Amino acid sequence: MLRTLILSAFFLWSCNPKAQDSPKNEELQVEFSLPKKLKEVSGIALSQDKKTIWAIEDQGNKNVVYGLNLQGKQIADVLVENAENNDWEDITKDAQGNIYIGDFGNNDNNRQNLSILKLDLKDASQKNTNVVQTTKFHYEGQTEFPPKKSNWLYDCEAFIEMEGNFYLFTKNRSKGFDGTFLVFQVPNKEGDFEAKMIGKLKLDGGYSDAAITSATINSTKDKIVLLNHKNIQVLTGFTANDFSKVNIQKISLHHNSQKESVVFLDDKTLLIADEKDKKTGGNVYKFELK
């Protein structure tokens, strides 16, 4: 009888979806916890010498870029003197190591002061920095601020720089979310530009599976990773002016948190950061691409 009860309990547990969905995660490894003051990290980038992780926070936080070493210790606190943090949502660098901040958070799809800021940021010894180039832009196709809620496709939390252009991957906030996102191209220049739409794509799943929160590109410029709360999406097969026919590989992280930042540590390894809430998050994780 006892044996029958034990076998029955084991059978019920093995058929329980929650039990099956909660194995110990062997892929997403906590590399370190973020400093307590960095509760709302919205973007991370790696310095050219790969010794410093540059981190920013989003709307409501200081106009400061924070430097961390690869063990998670804060080593820099760099004030951006001539800029306001309207809603800094991602940070990236180009092939020469120049650092850019995307001031394009647009939750309500009504902003008309979107910009990308190039910084005079060289190393972790700096106490302050300045914006040396401002790339202002507006989206091709957006004529209302805001548009109807069924077309809230103009928020953005993810971008990369590639060969003289910025590429922005929008975050769908539409009523009736269906995973659709837009890809826009903006020249990496001083000025005010119309962001050219070069792709309209769709990810599978609900908001946590498919809303895009950050982006990064590998050193050979043939692989882009988009971040979601639960997954990463690996894009290949794109060209400089056309993302309409990219291949998208969805990879589950087997972990759900408010992940907002991703960067290639090397071409096979990602660093991923999430925001801190009451019980979870506030970490940088390492993920190996297979």
MIMI-576904 format. One line per 10 residues: for each residue x, y, z of N, C-alpha, C, CB. Coordinates in steps of 0.1 Angstrom, whole numbers. Last residue first. Glycine has a CB too. Layout:
X/Y/Z/X/Y/Z/X/Y/Z/X/Y/Z  ...
//
This chain:
251/282/-279/255/269/-284/253/269/-299/248/257/-277  261/307/-258/253/304/-270/259/291/-276/254/315/-280  258/310/-223/267/305/-234/258/301/-246/275/293/-230  254/337/-202/247/327/-210/256/323/-222/234/332/-214  254/351/-169/262/346/-181/255/335/-188/277/341/-177  239/379/-154/239/365/-157/249/362/-169/225/359/-160  236/401/-128/242/399/-142/244/384/-143/255/408/-144  207/412/-109/219/404/-112/224/405/-126/215/389/-110  182/420/-101/194/428/-97/207/420/-99/192/431/-82  159/393/-92/166/403/-100/177/410/-94/156/412/-106
133/392/-66/142/386/-76/149/398/-83/134/378/-86  118/405/-47/123/392/-44/133/387/-54/111/382/-44  113/432/-55/113/428/-40/120/415/-38/99/428/-35  136/437/-82/123/439/-75/124/434/-61/111/432/-83  160/450/-104/157/445/-91/143/447/-87/167/451/-80  164/439/-138/161/449/-128/158/442/-115/149/458/-132  192/421/-152/178/423/-149/176/433/-138/170/410/-146  215/414/-179/212/420/-166/197/422/-164/219/434/-164  238/392/-194/224/397/-193/221/402/-179/214/385/-196  263/385/-216/260/390/-203/246/396/-203/271/400/-197
271/357/-237/263/369/-234/263/372/-219/248/367/-239  294/342/-259/290/344/-245/282/357/-243/301/343/-235  306/340/-283/298/328/-278/292/330/-265/307/316/-278  321/363/-287/311/359/-297/303/346/-294/318/356/-310  319/378/-254/327/374/-266/316/368/-276/338/363/-262  298/393/-244/311/393/-237/322/388/-247/311/384/-225  273/411/-258/282/400/-261/295/403/-253/285/399/-276  246/421/-237/258/424/-244/266/412/-247/266/435/-237  215/434/-225/223/422/-230/235/428/-237/214/413/-239  188/442/-203/201/445/-208/208/433/-213/210/453/-198
165/435/-189/165/448/-197/178/450/-204/162/459/-187  143/413/-174/156/414/-181/156/426/-190/160/401/-189  126/406/-150/126/418/-159/140/421/-164/121/431/-150  123/370/-155/125/382/-147/125/394/-156/139/382/-139  124/337/-157/115/348/-160/118/359/-150/101/344/-159  140/311/-174/141/320/-163/133/332/-166/156/324/-160  148/297/-197/143/290/-186/143/298/-173/151/277/-184  155/310/-220/164/311/-209/160/303/-196/166/326/-205  150/297/-252/145/299/-239/156/300/-229/135/288/-235  155/312/-283/162/303/-273/156/307/-259/177/305/-273
146/314/-316/142/316/-303/149/307/-293/127/315/-301  160/327/-344/160/315/-336/157/319/-321/174/308/-336  151/340/-375/150/342/-360/150/329/-353/138/351/-357  164/354/-404/161/342/-397/161/345/-382/171/330/-400  150/381/-423/160/375/-413/155/362/-408/162/385/-402  138/397/-442/138/382/-444/148/376/-435/142/379/-459  139/424/-436/126/418/-438/126/403/-439/119/424/-450  160/440/-432/158/430/-422/145/422/-424/157/437/-408  182/458/-451/170/450/-452/170/439/-441/169/443/-466  206/471/-452/194/479/-455/181/471/-456/196/486/-468
225/452/-445/226/466/-439/213/474/-441/237/473/-446  207/421/-439/217/430/-446/216/444/-441/214/429/-462  205/390/-421/201/404/-424/211/411/-433/199/412/-411  211/365/-412/206/366/-425/201/380/-429/195/357/-427  199/363/-378/209/361/-388/203/363/-402/216/347/-387  191/367/-344/188/371/-358/200/369/-366/184/386/-358  178/352/-317/191/353/-324/187/356/-339/200/341/-323  164/361/-287/161/358/-301/173/361/-309/148/367/-306  159/348/-255/166/356/-264/162/352/-278/182/355/-262  133/350/-229/140/344/-240/151/353/-246/130/340/-251
119/363/-209/120/349/-208/130/343/-218/107/342/-210  120/390/-216/121/387/-202/124/372/-200/108/390/-195  143/393/-244/130/394/-238/131/390/-223/120/384/-245  167/407/-267/164/402/-253/149/403/-250/172/409/-243  184/397/-296/174/405/-290/170/399/-277/161/407/-299  215/396/-312/207/390/-302/197/401/-296/215/384/-290  228/392/-344/222/401/-335/213/393/-325/213/412/-342  254/384/-364/245/379/-355/241/389/-345/251/366/-348  274/396/-379/265/387/-386/254/380/-377/272/376/-394  296/410/-369/284/417/-375/275/408/-383/289/429/-383
317/400/-356/317/398/-370/305/404/-377/318/383/-373  310/405/-329/321/413/-335/322/411/-350/334/408/-329  274/408/-325/287/402/-323/297/409/-331/286/387/-327  252/431/-308/257/425/-321/270/419/-318/257/435/-332  221/434/-289/236/434/-290/240/427/-303/242/427/-278  194/449/-271/199/443/-283/215/443/-282/194/449/-296  163/448/-252/177/452/-254/182/445/-266/186/449/-241  136/441/-251/141/451/-241/155/455/-243/139/444/-228  106/433/-267/121/434/-269/126/445/-259/125/438/-283  83/407/-261/86/422/-260/101/424/-259/78/429/-248
81/379/-259/83/385/-272/85/401/-272/72/382/-281  75/368/-234/82/360/-244/87/368/-256/73/349/-249  60/387/-222/72/383/-215/81/374/-225/70/375/-203  37/387/-240/45/399/-237/59/395/-232/38/409/-228  36/355/-257/30/367/-251/41/378/-248/23/363/-238  46/342/-290/44/342/-276/38/355/-271/57/340/-268  71/349/-315/60/341/-310/59/343/-295/63/326/-312  75/380/-334/80/369/-325/68/362/-319/89/376/-313  78/395/-365/69/390/-355/76/379/-347/56/385/-361  86/425/-384/88/411/-380/79/408/-369/102/408/-377
96/446/-408/84/444/-399/84/429/-396/71/450/-405  122/467/-418/118/454/-414/105/455/-405/128/446/-407  130/493/-421/136/483/-430/132/469/-426/152/484/-430  121/526/-419/117/513/-416/122/503/-426/102/512/-415  143/552/-410/137/544/-421/134/530/-417/148/544/-433  138/581/-392/142/567/-391/135/559/-402/139/561/-377  147/612/-404/136/602/-404/141/588/-403/126/604/-416  168/632/-383/165/623/-394/152/616/-392/176/613/-395  190/657/-376/176/653/-373/171/645/-385/167/666/-370  225/654/-364/214/659/-372/200/654/-368/216/656/-387
254/636/-367/248/647/-361/237/652/-370/258/659/-358  251/600/-374/255/614/-377/249/624/-368/253/617/-392  244/573/-383/252/577/-371/259/590/-375/262/566/-368  210/571/-396/225/573/-398/232/577/-385/227/583/-409  188/544/-387/191/559/-385/206/561/-388/187/564/-371  163/521/-393/177/525/-396/178/540/-395/182/520/-409  142/499/-375/144/512/-381/159/514/-383/138/523/-373  118/474/-373/133/476/-374/135/489/-381/141/464/-380  91/465/-352/96/471/-363/111/473/-362/89/485/-365  71/436/-342/80/447/-339/86/452/-352/92/442/-330
45/416/-329/50/424/-340/60/434/-335/39/430/-348  33/402/-308/47/400/-310/53/407/-322/49/385/-313  7/411/-302/9/399/-310/23/396/-314/0/400/-323  -15/426/-280/-1/423/-283/0/410/-291/7/422/-270  -38/442/-276/-39/430/-284/-25/426/-289/-48/432/-296  -24/474/-278/-36/466/-273/-38/454/-282/-49/475/-272  11/476/-281/-2/477/-286/-12/469/-278/-2/472/-301  38/478/-276/29/481/-265/15/482/-269/34/494/-258  67/464/-287/53/465/-290/45/467/-277/48/452/-297  96/481/-293/89/473/-283/74/475/-284/93/477/-268
119/479/-321/109/485/-313/102/475/-303/98/492/-321  151/484/-327/142/473/-326/131/477/-316/148/459/-323  173/502/-347/164/502/-336/154/491/-337/158/516/-334  206/507/-356/194/499/-359/186/498/-347/199/485/-365  227/533/-370/220/527/-359/208/518/-364/216/538/-348  256/531/-392/241/533/-390/237/527/-376/233/526/-401  282/525/-395/278/538/-398/263/541/-396/282/542/-411  284/497/-389/289/503/-401/283/516/-405/288/493/-412  260/496/-365/267/487/-374/271/495/-387/258/475/-378  248/495/-332/254/503/-342/262/494/-352/264/514/-336
215/488/-319/229/485/-321/235/495/-331/231/470/-326  189/488/-294/195/492/-306/210/488/-306/195/508/-307  159/490/-275/170/481/-280/175/487/-293/164/467/-283  135/501/-268/145/498/-257/157/491/-262/138/490/-246  109/521/-279/121/514/-282/130/513/-270/129/521/-294  76/525/-292/85/525/-281/97/518/-285/78/519/-268  59/522/-314/70/532/-315/77/534/-302/64/545/-320  35/509/-317/47/501/-321/60/510/-321/45/496/-335  5/508/-312/16/514/-303/29/505/-306/12/513/-288  -19/504/-324/-7/506/-333/4/512/-324/-10/515/-345
-40/503/-308/-38/491/-316/-25/492/-324/-50/488/-325  -43/529/-299/-36/519/-291/-33/505/-298/-44/516/-278  -34/553/-324/-44/544/-318/-37/533/-310/-54/538/-328  -5/573/-315/-15/567/-324/-25/559/-317/-7/558/-334  -1/603/-293/1/589/-298/-8/584/-309/0/579/-286  6/613/-323/14/612/-311/5/613/-298/25/623/-310  7/602/-357/0/606/-346/8/604/-333/-14/599/-345  24/592/-376/19/606/-379/10/611/-367/10/605/-391  50/571/-384/42/576/-373/37/591/-376/50/576/-360  64/566/-408/51/560/-406/43/564/-394/53/545/-405
96/569/-394/88/568/-406/75/560/-403/96/561/-417  101/585/-364/99/573/-371/91/575/-383/91/563/-361  128/608/-359/114/605/-358/111/593/-367/105/617/-362  158/619/-342/151/612/-352/136/611/-349/156/598/-354  191/632/-336/177/632/-334/170/625/-345/172/647/-333  221/626/-323/213/622/-335/198/622/-331/218/607/-339  247/645/-312/233/642/-309/226/638/-322/225/654/-302  279/643/-299/270/641/-311/256/638/-307/276/631/-321  290/645/-274/297/651/-285/290/650/-299/311/645/-286  282/649/-241/276/645/-254/284/652/-265/261/647/-255
308/643/-217/299/652/-225/294/645/-237/306/665/-229  316/633/-184/317/632/-198/307/641/-204/315/617/-203  334/627/-153/323/633/-161/326/631/-176/321/648/-158  355/613/-143/345/617/-134/332/622/-141/350/627/-124  374/585/-157/366/598/-158/356/600/-148/360/598/-172  384/560/-155/390/571/-146/383/584/-147/405/573/-150  374/542/-173/367/543/-159/374/553/-150/368/530/-153  374/559/-205/378/548/-196/372/552/-182/393/547/-195  359/575/-224/371/566/-228/374/555/-218/383/575/-230  335/592/-238/337/583/-227/348/573/-231/324/576/-223
317/613/-250/332/614/-249/336/606/-237/337/628/-249  289/598/-266/296/603/-254/311/603/-257/293/595/-242  260/604/-285/274/599/-285/282/606/-274/281/601/-299  227/596/-282/237/605/-277/251/598/-277/234/609/-263  197/598/-300/208/589/-296/220/598/-293/212/579/-308  163/607/-293/176/609/-297/186/598/-293/181/623/-291  131/622/-295/139/610/-295/153/613/-299/132/599/-303  109/640/-290/123/644/-288/132/632/-286/123/653/-275  83/633/-290/88/638/-302/102/644/-300/78/649/-307  63/606/-276/75/615/-275/79/620/-289/87/608/-269
42/588/-275/39/602/-278/51/612/-278/29/607/-268  41/562/-266/42/564/-280/39/579/-284/32/555/-287  44/557/-239/31/561/-244/30/565/-259/27/573/-235  71/549/-237/60/540/-233/47/544/-238/60/540/-218  97/553/-249/85/560/-254/73/552/-251/86/562/-269  132/559/-249/121/553/-242/108/560/-245/123/552/-227  154/570/-261/143/568/-269/131/560/-263/147/562/-282  183/575/-260/173/583/-252/160/582/-260/178/597/-249  208/554/-260/196/556/-267/186/562/-258/190/542/-272  242/563/-261/230/561/-253/218/563/-261/231/570/-240
274/550/-271/261/557/-274/250/553/-265/257/554/-289  309/552/-274/298/548/-266/286/557/-270/301/549/-251  334/538/-295/326/549/-291/313/545/-285/323/559/-303  349/517/-306/347/518/-291/340/530/-286/361/518/-285  348/512/-332/359/519/-327/359/521/-312/360/533/-334  324/499/-336/336/491/-338/348/498/-333/338/488/-353  303/513/-310/306/510/-324/319/502/-324/307/522/-332  280/503/-283/293/509/-288/295/505/-303/305/505/-280  252/512/-263/259/504/-272/272/510/-276/251/500/-285  223/511/-242/236/517/-245/244/507/-253/244/519/-231
189/520/-236/199/511/-240/212/518/-243/195/503/-253  173/540/-225/168/526/-225/178/516/-230/156/526/-234  165/569/-208/176/562/-214/173/547/-213/190/565/-206  146/593/-209/143/579/-207/154/571/-215/129/575/-212  160/617/-202/145/617/-204/140/602/-202/142/622/-218  184/627/-186/179/614/-188/164/614/-189/183/605/-176  201/653/-203/191/649/-194/187/635/-196/179/659/-194  235/665/-207/223/657/-211/214/655/-200/228/644/-218  260/674/-201/252/682/-209/240/674/-215/260/688/-221  274/656/-184/271/669/-179/261/677/-188/284/677/-179
271/626/-170/269/632/-184/265/646/-182/259/623/-193  293/613/-147/282/623/-149/282/627/-164/282/635/-140  301/582/-138/305/592/-147/292/601/-151/311/586/-160  316/563/-118/303/570/-116/305/583/-125/300/573/-101  333/532/-114/332/545/-121/317/550/-119/336/545/-136  333/507/-103/346/514/-104/345/528/-110/356/506/-112  316/483/-86/315/496/-92/328/503/-91/304/504/-86  321/449/-93/324/460/-84/323/473/-92/338/458/-78  318/427/-110/306/434/-105/308/446/-96/297/425/-99  339/416/-122/335/409/-110/322/416/-104/346/409/-100
346/433/-142/340/420/-146/336/412/-134/349/413/-155  335/466/-130/345/456/-135/338/443/-137/357/455/-125  314/492/-141/316/480/-133/328/472/-138/303/471/-132  303/525/-142/313/515/-147/315/504/-137/326/522/-150  275/543/-152/282/536/-142/291/526/-148/272/529/-132  265/574/-162/269/561/-167/278/555/-156/277/562/-181  238/596/-154/251/590/-151/253/577/-158/252/589/-135  215/612/-148/222/613/-161/236/609/-158/221/627/-167  194/592/-126/204/602/-129/210/601/-143/215/601/-118  159/583/-132/172/582/-126/182/592/-131/177/568/-129
137/587/-147/135/589/-133/148/587/-125/125/580/-127  143/562/-172/136/574/-167/134/575/-152/122/574/-174  171/539/-165/161/546/-173/154/558/-167/151/536/-178  207/536/-163/193/534/-158/184/542/-166/192/537/-143  236/519/-176/227/531/-174/214/526/-168/225/538/-188  270/508/-176/256/505/-173/248/519/-171/254/497/-160  298/492/-189/291/504/-188/276/502/-186/294/514/-199  323/472/-177/309/471/-182/302/485/-179/301/459/-174  356/469/-187/346/477/-180/332/474/-186/349/492/-181  373/454/-202/376/454/-188/365/461/-180/389/461/-185
374/455/-230/366/445/-223/369/443/-208/369/431/-230  383/476/-244/393/467/-238/387/456/-230/403/475/-229  359/489/-250/367/484/-261/378/474/-256/374/495/-269  333/479/-227/343/488/-232/352/481/-242/352/494/-220  300/469/-232/313/465/-228/323/475/-235/317/450/-233  269/479/-218/278/478/-229/292/475/-224/278/491/-238  234/477/-209/249/475/-205/256/474/-219/251/462/-197  204/492/-196/213/489/-207/227/486/-202/213/499/-218  190/496/-174/182/495/-186/191/491/-198/175/507/-189  187/490/-140/196/490/-151/188/487/-164/207/479/-149
175/497/-114/168/498/-127/177/499/-139/158/510/-126  192/497/-93/180/488/-92/173/488/-105/171/494/-82  220/503/-81/216/501/-95/204/491/-95/227/495/-103  226/502/-54/221/514/-59/216/513/-74/232/525/-59  238/476/-50/224/479/-45/218/492/-51/224/480/-30  254/463/-79/254/471/-67/240/475/-63/263/484/-69  243/430/-90/246/444/-92/247/452/-79/235/450/-101  259/399/-85/248/408/-82/252/422/-84/243/406/-67  273/378/-112/274/386/-99/261/394/-97/286/396/-100  264/356/-127/278/360/-127/281/368/-114/282/367/-140
242/330/-127/245/343/-120/260/346/-120/238/344/-106  235/314/-157/243/314/-145/245/328/-140/257/308/-148  214/296/-175/216/310/-171/222/311/-157/202/317/-171  216/267/-175/221/275/-186/224/290/-182/211/275/-198  203/252/-156/217/249/-158/223/258/-169/219/235/-162  179/256/-132/184/261/-145/199/259/-146/181/276/-146  161/230/-119/172/239/-116/178/243/-130/183/232/-108  127/231/-132/139/224/-129/150/235/-125/144/216/-140  99/239/-135/107/245/-125/120/237/-122/99/247/-113  81/226/-152/86/239/-156/96/245/-146/75/249/-158
73/204/-138/82/202/-150/88/215/-154/74/196/-161  56/215/-119/68/208/-115/78/207/-126/64/194/-109  37/226/-135/45/235/-127/58/228/-123/37/240/-115  25/203/-147/32/212/-155/41/222/-147/23/221/-164  26/171/-134/23/185/-130/31/195/-138/25/187/-115  35/146/-138/25/151/-148/21/165/-145/12/142/-147  51/141/-117/57/142/-130/48/147/-141/62/128/-134  32/141/-96/42/152/-96/48/153/-110/54/149/-86  18/117/-102/11/130/-102/21/142/-103/3/132/-89  39/99/-98/32/100/-111/25/113/-112/22/89/-113
45/102/-71/55/105/-81/49/107/-95/65/93/-82  21/93/-60/25/107/-58/36/111/-68/31/108/-44  21/66/-68/10/75/-73/14/89/-71/-3/72/-65  43/56/-55/43/56/-69/33/66/-75/41/42/-74  34/60/-28/46/67/-33/46/68/-48/58/60/-27  11/43/-28/10/57/-26/22/65/-31/8/60/-11  24/18/-33/14/23/-42/12/38/-41/1/15/-41  39/15/-9/46/16/-22/37/22/-33/52/3/-27  19/12/9/28/24/10/35/26/-3/38/22/21  8/-12/0/0/0/0/9/13/0/-9/0/12
//
